[in-house]
Every structure is written in structure tokens, then in C-alpha cells.
Amino acid sequence: MTEERLIISRKTTNKFFLMIAIGVVLLIAGIIIAAMSSGGHHAEGHGEAAAAGHEAAHWSKRLYMNLWLNNVYFTGIALVGVFFVAVQYVAYAGWSVLIKRIPEAMGYYLPIGGAVMLITFLLGGHDIFHWTHDYLYNQFLEDGVTPNPQYDPIIAGKAPYLNFWFFLIRMIAYFVLWILFFNWLRRNSISEDLHGGTDYYHKSIRISAMFLVVFGVTSSTSAWDWVLSIDTHWFSTMFGWYVFASWWVSGLSVITLAVIVLKQNGYLKLVNANHLHDLGKFVFAFSIFWTYIWFSQFMLIWYANIPEESLYFIERLGGNGGHFKWIFFTNLLINFAFPFLVLMTRDAKRQMIMLKIVTIAILIGHWLDFYLMMMPGTMRTDAGIGFIEIGTTLIFLGVYLITFTKGLTKASLVPVNHPFVEESVHHHV
Amino acid sequence: MTKKFVLGIYDDEDVLLQAIENVRAAGTNIYEVFSPYPIHGIDDVLGIKRSRLPIVAFFCGLFGTSFALWMQIWMLGFDWPMIIGGKPHIALPAFIPVTFELTVLCAAFGMVITFFIVTKLKPSFKVNVFDKRSTDDKFVMAIEVKEGVTNMPALNDLLRSNGAIEVNEKEVIK
């Protein structure tokens, strides 16, 4: 087995920097447009919102929401990379060995994700999370007798979990744990390349098993913290799974897309249609899995029709002036119907062009999915998809690609001393 | 009516795969290969076309979907309209679980039934075991003998030169 080193040319890196630069320009243009057009528009008509404790949407709020949206999305994808590797180890999988360096390198975004998440929360926490406002928790005004009209017993009841410090500690704990396990797995994997033997493999299985336990808990709690708590009054027991499903299928799409792009540029010579077939099956299956979770959440709420539950879907369908209706249906079409019908045949899963189209569609689709989870509860009818959204996404994409490709260059693309590498080369579906 | 077969017996999977390729390359038609277990890649070397069963599955599934939707819409919307939980008569989200289940059921049963019909698999089905050792530790390659066409000594040589440990002849009642 020979090593295969990825070389990222200056030109490619410059393209990524150009992507970031275009993103910054679009973002600034978007902010200027938003700052000029707001003011008069928001002064009237928002008395009701202000009474409920909402501030009129300002460009900075939109910026924070976009930072939060993209960072949750890309952090999830990075985390899924580590999760994928861990699952493969614990399952004693042989087929995925040739492509395992790709999900492995995805985790390099995690430290940046953690930093951006922390800064965004500290600066824009009040804009993103309604529950961060102190006045919601005081039953009485300062004199101790007059009832506080802004007191919110439901949110106050969630205070033991949803409070600033505990939230912050949890956020830091997630990232510390994830980065720790990512580094641990990665270090073992690289040492294996240098020294060989099966010790690293067995150790990796134990690390992976521990990580899966951590991931099982943190993937759900982080989804509650970062996404579910935006709609503070609402709750759904499916939500942890829902966010996980969205992250997981996006992560699988990134892995598949990266494998194809590398292969088309002359790398990963040993990867063939059989590996793509399995990746395609993963993307196909988990598109359906996401839909299953989506529907399980939707149907029970729709059927029971309890006001405090159905509010979530009302905001996304007829509510907010039908502002989010098109995204609601696009979400289902692009994330379920399209991959389901296109990837159904065996041939489609073995063709690079089909997989490329579907994975790109899924990545856009699940960005929209996260948009739909976060925007209605915060931006309401002020939400839009314009320069700010596209600009921020381009910046994140550029940064993600730089860390990801840099991570890929740090080790051989073929894990030369992995005990199952031979099995992976001869993988046959 | 009886048919005559030449049986090449092999005791190694890799030798067998190579032999199949060489025998086919020499222009000989292989009637069937018997193996104690499924061999990876044997379909390709035998030139067996991919099964069309998935197409059957798709259309059976499609039938299941349409049947389920039609059934529920007709029953609850037209034949015996009822208000359940304050929902409209034709409440699509409530129909999805049944639609899903019937799609899976029809696709699965359709596939199994089609498989039985195509392979003529039924309780009275008799299996011609050409050589009992193919259920234990040997691989058997069966080649049909056409009277006056097949050159027996040449075929014998071809099989042996490609690693057959034995070459037998057998008549089978068809």
C-alpha cells in the first residue's frame, strides 16, 4: 500500500480566500442595505411585538442569526465527520477504510466552530435567544409587590436548565469533549501510519466507543440548546433526533462530495464505484431517515392540535403571513422527494455525476432546514435570503474548506497501515 | 428426456473463478456452477445479467402507494365520510402511515411472489443435485453436452488444464 499525499495548490487556496472575500463584500453590502431600509419601516406596526418583549429586527440581529445558523450547520457537519469515523471503528467496518481520512479531516473545523459559537452567543445572545432576558424571570417588579407584566412562568420554569451560565458551561463542555475525542482519534490514526501494528486499531475502537456515548448525549442536548431553545415556549421530544438527522445526512453528503471531487482530481485512485455505491446508499437511506423523523414530529403535533405545540408549525406555514411557506415545502421536496427518486436505482448511486447533483442539493436543502428551524422564531417576517445570508454562508464555506483541505494534507489519504485497508481495496458490492 | 452434462469439479474458489473465465473465453457455454456458498464476483465472470427484480419492486411499491391513497380517500372521503379529531374528511397527513406500510408490504410481497413465479419455485420443486459434494466442500461446473457438437476429449482437457481435480459425466432427467 502506497501513501497518497494531497497537494493543495496556491491557486486552490486563493479560490477559497476569494470565496471569503466575496462573502465579506456581500455581507457588508447586505448590512448597508438593511441599515438604510430599516428605521422607518420598523417603527410602526411592531408595538405588539415590543410588548411581548421582542425588539424590532435590526441588521445586527440578522447578522447574529446568520452567524449562528451557519456555525451550527458547519459545526454539525464537522462533528458528523468524527461520528462517522467512530461508527466505522465500532462496527469493525472494512469498506470505508480508503475514505476514512476524509471524515477524519472534517473535524478540523471544530475549534473554529467553538470560538465562533462562543463569541456569537456572548455578543448576540439576546438577539438569538428570548430566554436570555432577565426580566422574564422576575415574578415581581423591584418593589417586590407589583406583579411583573413581563414575567413568563413557562420560561421561568425552565430556568434550572436554560440559564446563561449553565448554557455557557454546556457549550464549552461540548466543544472540549468533541475536540478532545477528535484529536485523540486523529492522533492514533496518524501514529498508525507511522508505526503500523494493530494496537492503534484496537485503541481507536475503545476511543470511538467512548465518543459514541458522549455523542449520543451531546448531540441531543446541543440540539436543544442551540436550536430548540430559540423557540423557548415550544418543545419536542423528537428534536434532538431531528437535528442529528439533518446534521448526519449533510455530513454524509460532504463526505461523498469530497470523495468525488478528490477522485476527479486524480486522488483516491483505489476508491471505485463500490465505495461510492455504499456512500450513495448512506445518503439515500438517511434522507429517508430524516423525512421519517420530520414526519413523526409533524404528524403527532398536527393530529393532536394542541395550541402550544402546533404553534411551531403555524409559524412556519400560514403564520408570519405565510412568509416561510415556500421554504417549508421546498425543504421536503429537496431533502426527501429529490434524493429519494434520483438515488433509488443502483446505477445512480454508482455514478459520480448523479451523486454530485444530489449531495449538493441536500447540502442546500439542509441549510434551508436549519434556516427554517431558526428564523421564524427570531426574525419573523423580517427574515429573508439576501446578501447577508449568502455572504455569511460563503464566508463560512470558505473557512470550512480551508480548514478541511488543510487537514486533508496533513496525512496520507490512504491509511496505509490500517489492518482493513486491503479489505477496503477489494470491496465489492 | 435426459440431458448429458460434463461436470468439472474444483476445490478452490479462485481457481474456479479463473477457470470460468477461461472456459467461457474458449467459447464453451457453462450451464450452471454449483457452490456451497455465494461467491463474490461470480455473477460477473459467468456473465449473468443483473436481476430485473428491482423494477418489479418499484412498480409493486407504486401500486401499494396508489392503492392505499385511493382506498383511504374513497373510504373516508366518499363512501363513509366521518369527522375524526376535527380534521377534514380527506386528511392526507393521517393517511401517510398506512400508505407507507402498504407500499412496503406490496413491494415486498410483489418481489417474493414474482421471484417464486420466475424461478418456478413451488412445494413440488425437485432440485437436481449434479454432485452431492457441491453442498459440502467442492465447486461443480456443469456444461451441457450436445450430441455431435461437443468435442468430449477437448472439453476434458480444457477443464483439467484449468485446475479441475475431476471431470465426470452425468445424465440428468429433465
Chai-1 contact restraints between the chains, C-beta under 6 A:
chainA,res_idxA,chainB,res_idxB,connection_type,confidence,min_distance_angstrom,max_distance_angstrom,comment,restraint_id
A,M299,B,P93,contact,1.0,0.0,6.0,A-B,restraint_1
A,W302,B,P93,contact,1.0,0.0,6.0,A-B,restraint_2
A,H428,B,H40,contact,1.0,0.0,6.0,A-B,restraint_3
